[in-house]
Amino acid sequence: MTNAQARLQELQSAYQQIKARKLNLDLTRGKPATAQLDLSNALDGILQGNYRCADGTDARNYGGGLGIPEARQFAADYLETRPAQVMVGGNSSLQLMYQYVANAHINGVKGADSAWSKEARDGQKVKFLCPAPGYDRHFSVCEALGIEMIPVAMTEEGPDMDQVEQLVKSDSLIKGIWCVPKYANPNGVVYSDAVVSRFAALAKIAGANFRIMWDNAYAEHHLVDNPPELANLLSLCEQQGTLDSAIVIGSTSKITFAGAGMAFIASSEANIKQFADYLGISTIGPDKVNQLRHVRFLKNMDGLRSLMQQHRAILQPKFERVLKHLDDSLAGKTVNGQPLGNWTRPQGGYFVLFDTQPGLADKVVKLCAEAGVKLTPAGSTWPYQRDPNNSNIRLAPSFPSLEEIDEAMAVFVLCVELASLEAA
């Protein structure tokens, strides 16, 4: 019996023992842990009966479709722009993104004649560029609206801009691109200054009404000292005369309460007005009471950053634990002369991206599931769930405890090696 055969038998035996334990562990989604949510419990009752906003209006009443003034100022500071270019909505940035894209596709960004869908004729489809690996919920928006997705390669500096520019030049039906520019979901990339500058000029070579969906979800979600900085897309677009093309989104969803935060969107004043008018058909205003309590709780960016240091104290040990398991169990090991896997070391955000040997991601996910460890389905980081190499697996360590991470990662690294040896 060869060493490889002996090791395979050893792993198969260990795997059966793990299955017999009937574990129930979950590394699927980037949810804040209860301890993180507890950091914002002072939101409850903070208003103490004072519902007056900075402009004297009553937050409990109708109106205020753009958000209360102090929330717009807070969001402008967060997004590094001016309050006039910001709208503050409900709790979900994903909802704002869906509503913006749906409105642009169906109703237009500058009236009915600018609707993306009107340009698609003779069986053609409106298209979006999707840097991949990327965020599965962005892809779901396109699928729901029948917008065709075109994967774009990711580099260590962001999307391959040569590819992006060539595509938008050659096809006027490409109406937008999805981006998570800082600590990208799932690979943790921070877009370089050069990449952001090229984004700011994209509208000059793209078809009419092109939009950059700039989902800056993790702008303040650092795991390191001296975190990398992201260039200001809105400012660069303003310099280029392309501000209409920039749709910048953020929220407090992983800062305060994940399901009861506030979300905000920034662009040109004309874009914000048009979008607010569209939303005004379906609502007479957002939850302004929640906006008011958030501003009183967070106060300003210094207050927010102080809170995020407390989040980091909870999150950083979990990421370190995941990386320790990967380093201790898989680093330096090979099968057929190839590493068992490669993985990211994020400086912020909520995910570690693991790449198996080509063709094995779905098998590893299946083995883990049968052993009681849930992972995001293989392929989820690609449009249409089609990972061309079948190798990406997204690990989300934020919600489980350290003990649960130890258990889950012990299963994961075993399943990676087992799948690799069985495929050899």
Secondary structure, DSSP 8 states (H G I E B T S, - for coil): --HHHHHHHHHHHHHHHHHHT---EE--S----HHHHHTTGGGTTTTTT--B-TTS-BTTSS--TT--HHHHHHHHHHHTS-GGGEEE-SS-HHHHHHHHHHHHHHT-SSSGGG-HHHH--TT---EEEEEES--HHHHHHHHHHT-EEEEEEEETTEE-HHHHHHHHHH-TTEEEEEE--SS-TTT-----HHHHHHHHTGGGTS-TT-EEEEE-TTTT-BSSSS------HHHHHHHHT-GGGEEEEEESTTTS-TTS--EEEE--HHHHHHHHHHHTTT-S---HHHHHHHHHHH-SHHHHHHHHHHHHHHHHHHHHHHHHHHHHHHTT-EETTEESEEE---SBSS-EEEEESTT-HHHHHHHHHHTTEE---TTTTSGGG--TTS-EEEE--SSS-HHHHHHHHHHHHHHHHHHHHHH-
